[in-house]
Amino acid sequence: MAEINLLRSLPRTKRNITQRGEAKTPDVIAAAREYGELYFDGPRTYGYGGYRYDGRWVPVARDIIDHFDLKPGMRVLDVGCAKGFLVKDLMLACPGLEAFGLDISHYALTHCEKEVVGRLHLGSGDALPFPDDSFDCVISINTIHNFDRAGAERALREIQRLSGGRAFVQVDSYHTPEQKDLFESWVLTARFHDYPAGWIELFAEAGYTGDYFWTVVE
């Protein structure tokens, strides 16, 4: 288990934290947590403000492939795959790699990239519908924190079960009280979040032995 930033090549997203904080209401949070059209392709108030493929995940896919020494014929699962951008780019970066995704959003899966049709599954990260040790690597980026703490533990156990620890998760976190305040002004969907030490404690409780990193709002 190691802390490693596999998203270091991803462009920084500009965030208007003040505007989001002022617009955030219980109704907005509830709508975002439906993970439908408003969340992905509606106004920025509700989520992404338009989630479209632009190739930015290609270098991330290459870093994942290099880190896990993935080869054609190996099987990779992206838990929380949304529209399948990373799944597509993993296959582009390593032709012959068997990449798959899972997401809870029916909207995202029915608006996926055509290259991943048939590779994306509808389901929840805390009850993965696959056999033990059925993937050579499991990835979950900015998804596990959308469960409550008990659900996050279940999801980590499921990732461990499928991967044997050849895995990477990235979750919402913060290093200072100031970063925590910024995060809480911005967040819409995360139900569990903590300082890195709190997450590492949860990893241990779940028996998770894979790699990890943090998404910090700045």
N, C-alpha and C positions, 0 to 999 in steps of 0.2 A: 504494500500500500504506500503510495507516494503522492505528495502534492505536486502537480504538474499542470502548467497552463497550455492546454492543447488548442485553445482558442486565441492564441496570441496574434495570429495573422488576421483575425476578423476586424473589419473597420469599426471604429467607435461610433456608436449611435448618439446623435444629438438629442438631448432630453430637455424639455421645458418642465422642470420639476414643479415650479411654482404654479404654472397653469394647470398641470395635472392635479396637484394637491387641492387647488381651489374648486376644480370641477368634480372631484371624487365624492360620491354620495353612496349610500347603501344600494340604491337602484343601479348605479353605474357598476359597482362591484359585482352585484348579482348578475347583471347582463354579461360582464366580462367572463365570469365563471361558467357561463353556458358554452364558451368556446365555439361560438357560431360566427355568422357573417360580421356582426358588429365587432367582435374581438379581433378578427383577422383583417377585415377589409373595410370596416367602418371608420368613423372619426378617431383620431389619436386618443381622445378622451377614454375610449373603451379598450384600447390595446395597441396593436401594431400600427394602425392607421394606413393599412395597405401592405399585405405580406406577399411579395412577388419575387420570383426567381431572378437573381442578377449575377449568379456565379460566385458570390462572395464566400461560399462554403467550400469551394474547390481547394484552396490551400489548407483549410482545416482538415478536409478529408485526407489530403496527402500527409499531414502531420499525424493523424490517427493511424493511417496505414503504416507509416514508418515506426511509430512508437510501439505498435503491437506486432510488427513484422507480418502484416497480413499479405496473403498470396491468393492468386486466382483459385477458386474452388472453396475457399474458406467462407464461413457464414458469419455475418454481422447483423446485429439487431439494434435499431435506434428506437429507444422507448421515449415517446413524446415527439414523434417525428413530424407532426403538423402536416404540411403539404408534401413532405418527402424530399425537400431540397438536399439535405445531407445524404440521404439514401441515393439519390441520383448522382451526386458528386463523388461518392465513394465508388460507384460503379464506373464513372468516367475516369477517375484517377487510377483505378486498378481494374482494367477489363477482365471479366471472368470472376470477380469477387461476387459472392452471393449476398447481397445486401437487402435487408428487409426493415420495415418500420411498423410501429404500433402507436395509435393515438386514440384518445377518447372522443375526438371531434369528428362527427359525421360530416360536418361542413368541410373541414380541412381535407379529409380523405376523398371527398367527391369533387374537390377542386385541386387535385394533385397534378404533378407533372406527368405527362403521358408516358415517359420512360419508366415510371415506377408503378404503373397500373398493374394490379395483381400481386404486388409485393408489400402492400400496406394493409395492416389488420386493424379492425376496430376493437378496442379493448382498453382496460385500465392497467396501469403500471403496477398496481398492488396485487394483481392476479393474472400473471402472464400465461397465456394459453399455449405453452410449449413444454416439451419434456426437459428433464434435468440435463445439463451439459450439452444442450442442443446448438449452442453457438460458440464460435471461436472467440468472439468479442461482443460485449454489450455496451452501448453508449446511451447515456441519458443526460441531456443538456437542458437545464432550466425547466425541469419537470417535477422532480421529487419533492420540491418545496411546496407544490400545489396541494399536497396531502396534509392532513394534520400529523402530529408527531407519530402517532401509532400507525397511520397509513404510510408515512415515509419509511418507517422501520420495515413494514411489510414489503414495500417496493424494493428496498435495498436487499432484503432477504431473497426476493424473487430474482433480482439481477444477479446476485451471487449464485443462486441455484442454477441459472441458465448458463453462466459464464465460468464458474469455478474461480472467480476472482480476476479474470482477464476482462476488466471493465473500467469505464471512466464515467463519473458523474460530476456535473457542475451545478451548484445550487446557490441561491441567494444568501449573502452573508455581508458582514461589515467588520471593520477592525477597530472602530472608534465610536463613541456615543454620537458624534456628529454625523458619521456615515449612517448610523442606525436611524437617526432622525430623517435624513434625506431619503433613505430607503422607504421608511414608513409613509412619507409623503407621496412617494411614487407608486408603490406596490398596489396591484389590483387583485391578483389571483393567489399569491402565496399565502398558505395557511400556517405553515411552520417555517420559522427562520431563526437564526441564532448566530452568535460569534463562531469563528472556526473551531474553537475548543468544544463548544456545544455540539457542533456537527460531528466532530471526531469521536466524541463520546457516543453519539447515536450510531455511527458506523460500527463501533466496537460492539454495541448492544445487538446490532443486526447481524454480526458476523461477517460484515462486508470487508473484503480484503483488496478491493480494486483501487484504482487511482481516483483523484478528485481535484477539484479546484472551485473557486468562488466567483460569483457574479456580484460585483460591488457597484452600487450606484454612486456616481461622482458628479 
